[in-house]
Amino acid sequence: MTKFEMDNNKILVSIVGATASGKTAIAIKLAQYFNTEIISADSRQFYRELEIGTAKPSKDELQQAIHHFINNKSIVETYSAGDFEKEALMKLDELFLKHDIVILTGGSGMYIDALCKGFDQLPKVDTYIRELIISRYEKEGIGFLQNEIKKNDPDYFYKVDSNNPQRLMRALEVIEATGKTFTSYLLQQNSARKFKVVTLGLKWDRNDLYERINSRVDMMIAQGLEKEVRSNLEYRNQYALKTVGYSEFFDYIDGKQDMQSTVNLIKQHTRNFAKRQLTWFRRNADTIWVDALNEKAIFDTLKSTFE
């Protein structure tokens, strides 16, 4: 049993929030309190070649609590939300044999939803459609994908990372193949789960959050983000590197912009990403939003859900 009185139901405590909102620190404190383990649902922290730009937990933090799904893949591997759902459910079955509570945290809303709710099976897409979309993307750039998704599925456009061409292409494939929005294929009713999900959202004043984001980017630069990007330059076309903090450096390395412009873009794109994350997480009416700086309120809120 845990330190809180509760029944025998298994509980997955999901800690969500924008990037730089302190999810890792809170997850570790909860894991230590409940003597349990953490499942990471951050779609970039899976990749062992990417450290600085993904804001992975430090070595010290990884020693403070057992984490799963960090450094478990290579950037040359393909890994989807569906793959994560299957593997994470298997890991939860294992963890719930030892623990009443497991902690889930990360900033990738689609991966969190995959584990907590599941997704409908997406329709198969003819190879011709996929190749046509890829060809147009290569010729016209990401603006083509953004415009098409915004026009044909605005609900998805304002939830997805609009700088992620892979996700935009996948959605456009479905739209072109079926004539329906990609959003319509996202599961409307949750898949049956053998555990209860309690979701806490970490709430910040916007200006304070943006200051944290800017400071984090400065820290990443000081820690050697440029060197990390250069060490993976041969993989620049891999899906894992088409993300904030890495893609902006390619224009700098190619001589198209200076370092200060690169840093400013990373900060701007990270702030934009934070907005999209919060839009995604706020659509879940079951999320309980708590002051990220009020640790007592976080624990009290959890306690109330167990009663």
C-alpha positions as CSV (number, residue, x, y, z in Angstrom):
1,M,0.0,0.0,0.0
2,T,1.1,3.6,-0.5
3,K,1.3,6.3,2.1
4,F,-2.3,7.3,1.2
5,E,-5.2,5.1,2.1
6,M,-6.6,3.7,-1.2
7,D,-8.1,0.6,-2.6
8,N,-6.4,-2.1,-4.7
9,N,-7.0,-0.3,-8.0
10,K,-3.9,0.6,-10.0
11,I,-3.3,4.2,-10.7
12,L,-1.2,5.9,-13.4
13,V,-0.4,9.5,-12.3
14,S,0.2,11.6,-15.5
15,I,2.1,14.8,-15.0
16,V,1.6,17.1,-18.0
17,G,2.5,20.7,-18.9
18,A,4.5,22.8,-21.3
19,T,8.2,22.4,-21.9
20,A,10.3,23.8,-19.1
21,S,7.4,23.6,-16.6
22,G,9.2,21.3,-14.2
23,K,7.6,18.0,-15.0
24,T,10.7,16.0,-14.4
25,A,11.4,17.4,-11.0
26,I,7.8,16.8,-9.8
27,A,7.7,13.3,-11.3
28,I,10.9,12.4,-9.4
29,K,9.5,13.7,-6.1
30,L,6.3,11.7,-6.6
31,A,8.2,8.6,-7.6
32,Q,10.3,8.8,-4.5
33,Y,7.3,9.5,-2.3
34,F,5.4,6.5,-3.6
35,N,8.5,4.3,-4.0
36,T,7.6,3.7,-7.6
37,E,8.9,4.3,-11.2
38,I,8.5,6.7,-14.0
39,I,7.4,6.2,-17.7
40,S,8.7,8.9,-19.9
41,A,6.4,10.0,-22.8
42,D,8.7,12.5,-24.5
43,S,9.0,11.6,-28.2
44,R,12.6,13.0,-28.4
45,Q,14.0,11.6,-25.1
46,F,13.7,8.1,-26.6
47,Y,16.8,8.8,-28.7
48,R,20.1,8.1,-27.1
49,E,22.1,10.3,-29.5
50,L,20.1,13.4,-28.4
51,E,20.9,14.7,-25.0
52,I,21.2,18.5,-24.6
53,G,18.5,19.6,-27.0
54,T,15.9,17.2,-25.6
55,A,16.3,18.4,-22.0
56,K,16.6,14.8,-20.8
57,P,16.8,14.2,-17.0
58,S,20.4,14.5,-15.9
59,K,22.4,11.5,-14.8
60,D,21.8,12.6,-11.2
61,E,18.0,12.8,-11.8
62,L,18.0,9.4,-13.5
63,Q,19.6,7.9,-10.4
64,Q,17.0,9.5,-8.1
65,A,14.2,7.4,-9.7
66,I,13.9,4.6,-12.2
67,H,12.9,6.0,-15.6
68,H,11.7,3.9,-18.6
69,F,11.6,4.9,-22.3
70,I,14.6,7.2,-22.1
71,N,17.6,6.4,-24.4
72,N,15.8,3.2,-25.6
73,K,16.0,4.0,-29.3
74,S,18.4,5.3,-32.0
75,I,17.6,8.2,-34.2
76,V,17.8,5.9,-37.2
77,E,14.9,3.8,-35.9
78,T,11.3,4.6,-36.7
79,Y,9.1,4.8,-33.5
80,S,5.5,5.8,-33.5
81,A,2.9,6.6,-30.9
82,G,1.3,3.3,-31.7
83,D,4.6,1.5,-31.0
84,F,5.0,3.4,-27.7
85,E,1.4,2.5,-26.7
86,K,2.1,-1.2,-27.1
87,E,5.5,-1.2,-25.3
88,A,4.3,1.1,-22.5
89,L,1.2,-1.0,-21.8
90,M,3.4,-4.1,-21.5
91,K,5.8,-2.2,-19.2
92,L,2.8,-1.0,-17.1
93,D,1.6,-4.6,-16.7
94,E,5.0,-5.4,-15.3
95,L,5.3,-2.4,-13.0
96,F,1.8,-2.8,-11.6
97,L,2.8,-6.2,-10.3
98,K,5.1,-4.3,-7.9
99,H,3.5,-0.9,-7.5
100,D,0.0,0.5,-6.9
101,I,1.0,3.7,-8.5
102,V,3.2,4.5,-11.5
103,I,4.2,8.0,-12.7
104,L,3.9,9.1,-16.4
105,T,5.3,12.3,-17.6
106,G,6.4,14.0,-20.8
107,G,5.5,16.8,-23.2
108,S,4.3,14.7,-26.1
109,G,0.5,14.8,-26.0
110,M,0.0,12.3,-28.7
111,Y,2.1,9.7,-26.9
112,I,0.4,10.4,-23.5
113,D,-3.0,10.0,-25.2
114,A,-1.9,6.8,-26.8
115,L,-1.0,5.2,-23.5
116,C,-3.9,6.6,-21.5
117,K,-6.7,6.5,-24.1
118,G,-5.5,4.7,-27.2
119,F,-6.1,5.7,-30.8
120,D,-8.4,4.4,-33.6
121,Q,-6.6,2.4,-36.3
122,L,-5.7,4.8,-39.1
123,P,-6.7,3.8,-42.6
124,K,-4.2,2.4,-45.0
125,V,-2.9,4.9,-47.5
126,D,-1.9,4.1,-51.1
127,T,1.8,4.4,-51.7
128,Y,1.1,6.7,-54.7
129,I,-0.6,9.3,-52.4
130,R,2.3,9.1,-49.9
131,E,4.9,9.6,-52.6
132,L,3.0,12.5,-54.2
133,I,2.9,14.3,-50.8
134,I,6.5,13.7,-50.1
135,S,7.4,15.0,-53.6
136,R,5.4,18.2,-53.1
137,Y,7.0,18.7,-49.6
138,E,10.5,18.3,-51.1
139,K,9.7,20.9,-53.8
140,E,7.5,23.4,-51.9
141,G,8.7,23.0,-48.3
142,I,6.9,22.7,-45.0
143,G,4.6,25.7,-45.9
144,F,2.7,23.5,-48.3
145,L,2.0,21.0,-45.6
146,Q,1.0,23.6,-43.0
147,N,-1.4,25.3,-45.5
148,E,-3.1,22.1,-46.5
149,I,-3.6,20.9,-42.9
150,K,-4.8,24.3,-41.8
151,K,-7.3,24.4,-44.6
152,N,-8.5,20.8,-44.4
153,D,-8.3,20.1,-40.7
154,P,-7.9,23.2,-38.6
155,D,-8.6,21.4,-35.4
156,Y,-5.6,19.2,-35.9
157,F,-3.4,22.0,-37.2
158,Y,-3.8,24.0,-33.9
159,K,-2.9,20.9,-31.8
160,V,0.0,19.4,-33.8
161,D,3.6,20.5,-33.9
162,S,3.2,22.5,-37.1
163,N,7.0,22.4,-37.6
164,N,7.0,18.6,-37.7
165,P,6.8,17.6,-41.4
166,Q,6.4,13.9,-40.6
167,R,3.2,14.4,-38.6
168,L,1.8,16.9,-41.1
169,M,2.5,14.5,-44.0
170,R,0.8,11.6,-42.1
171,A,-2.3,13.6,-41.5
172,L,-2.4,14.9,-45.0
173,E,-2.1,11.3,-46.3
174,V,-5.2,10.3,-44.4
175,I,-7.1,13.4,-45.6
176,E,-6.2,12.8,-49.2
177,A,-7.0,9.1,-49.1
178,T,-10.3,9.3,-47.2
179,G,-11.7,12.7,-47.7
180,K,-12.1,12.9,-43.9
181,T,-10.2,15.0,-41.4
182,F,-7.4,13.3,-39.5
183,T,-9.0,14.5,-36.3
184,S,-12.0,12.3,-37.1
185,Y,-9.8,9.3,-36.7
186,L,-8.5,10.2,-33.3
187,L,-10.4,8.1,-30.8
188,Q,-13.5,9.7,-29.5
189,Q,-14.0,7.2,-26.6
190,N,-11.2,5.9,-24.5
191,S,-9.9,2.4,-25.0
192,A,-10.5,0.1,-22.0
193,R,-7.6,0.3,-19.6
194,K,-7.1,-1.8,-16.5
195,F,-5.9,1.1,-14.5
196,K,-7.2,4.5,-13.4
197,V,-5.5,7.6,-14.9
198,V,-5.1,10.8,-12.8
199,T,-3.8,13.7,-14.8
200,L,-2.2,16.7,-13.2
201,G,-1.3,19.8,-15.3
202,L,1.4,22.1,-14.1
203,K,0.2,25.7,-14.3
204,W,2.5,28.7,-14.8
205,D,2.2,32.4,-15.3
206,R,2.9,32.8,-19.0
207,N,5.7,35.4,-18.6
208,D,7.4,33.2,-16.0
209,L,7.2,30.2,-18.2
210,Y,8.7,32.1,-21.1
211,E,11.5,33.2,-18.9
212,R,12.2,29.6,-18.0
213,I,12.1,28.6,-21.6
214,N,14.6,31.4,-22.6
215,S,16.9,30.5,-19.7
216,R,16.8,26.8,-20.6
217,V,17.8,27.6,-24.3
218,D,20.7,29.7,-23.0
219,M,21.8,26.8,-20.8
220,M,21.6,24.4,-23.7
221,I,23.8,26.6,-25.8
222,A,26.3,26.8,-23.0
223,Q,26.2,23.1,-22.5
224,G,27.2,22.5,-26.2
225,L,24.1,22.2,-28.2
226,E,25.8,23.2,-31.4
227,K,28.4,20.5,-31.0
228,E,25.6,17.9,-30.4
229,V,23.9,19.0,-33.6
230,R,27.1,18.8,-35.6
231,S,27.8,15.3,-34.2
232,N,24.5,14.2,-35.7
233,L,24.6,16.2,-38.9
234,E,24.7,13.2,-41.2
235,Y,21.3,12.3,-39.8
236,R,19.7,15.7,-40.4
237,N,17.0,14.2,-42.5
238,Q,15.9,11.7,-39.9
239,Y,12.5,12.3,-38.2
240,A,14.1,12.6,-34.8
241,L,16.1,15.7,-35.8
242,K,13.2,17.6,-37.4
243,T,12.5,19.2,-34.1
244,V,12.9,22.5,-32.2
245,G,16.5,23.0,-31.0
246,Y,18.0,21.0,-33.9
247,S,16.4,22.0,-37.1
248,E,17.2,25.7,-36.5
249,F,20.9,25.0,-36.4
250,F,21.0,23.6,-39.9
251,D,20.6,27.0,-41.5
252,Y,23.4,28.3,-39.2
253,I,25.7,25.4,-40.2
254,D,24.8,26.0,-43.8
255,G,25.8,29.7,-43.5
256,K,22.3,31.1,-43.9
257,Q,22.0,32.8,-40.6
258,D,24.2,33.9,-37.7
259,M,24.3,32.4,-34.2
260,Q,22.2,35.0,-32.4
261,S,19.4,34.6,-35.0
262,T,19.6,30.8,-34.5
263,V,19.3,31.1,-30.7
264,N,16.5,33.6,-31.0
265,L,14.6,31.2,-33.4
266,I,15.1,28.3,-31.0
267,K,13.6,30.4,-28.2
268,Q,10.7,31.6,-30.3
269,H,9.9,28.1,-31.7
270,T,10.1,26.7,-28.2
271,R,7.6,29.2,-26.9
272,N,5.3,28.5,-29.8
273,F,5.7,24.8,-29.1
274,A,4.7,25.4,-25.4
275,K,1.5,27.1,-26.6
276,R,0.6,24.1,-28.7
277,Q,1.3,21.7,-25.9
278,L,-1.0,23.6,-23.5
279,T,-3.7,23.7,-26.2
280,W,-3.4,20.0,-26.5
281,F,-3.4,19.3,-22.8
282,R,-6.3,21.7,-22.0
283,R,-8.7,19.9,-24.2
284,N,-8.7,17.0,-21.7
285,A,-11.5,18.0,-19.3
286,D,-10.3,15.6,-16.7
287,T,-6.9,17.3,-16.2
288,I,-6.5,18.9,-12.8
289,W,-4.4,22.0,-13.1
290,V,-2.2,22.9,-10.1
291,D,0.3,25.6,-9.3
292,A,3.7,24.2,-10.5
293,L,5.4,25.9,-7.6
294,N,3.1,24.7,-4.9
295,E,4.4,21.2,-4.1
296,K,2.0,20.8,-1.2
297,A,-1.0,21.5,-3.4
298,I,0.2,18.9,-5.9
299,F,0.4,16.2,-3.2
300,D,-2.9,17.3,-1.6
301,T,-4.6,17.2,-4.9
302,L,-3.4,13.7,-5.5
303,K,-4.5,12.7,-2.0
304,S,-8.0,13.9,-2.7
305,T,-8.3,11.8,-5.9
306,F,-7.4,8.7,-3.9
307,E,-10.1,9.1,-1.2
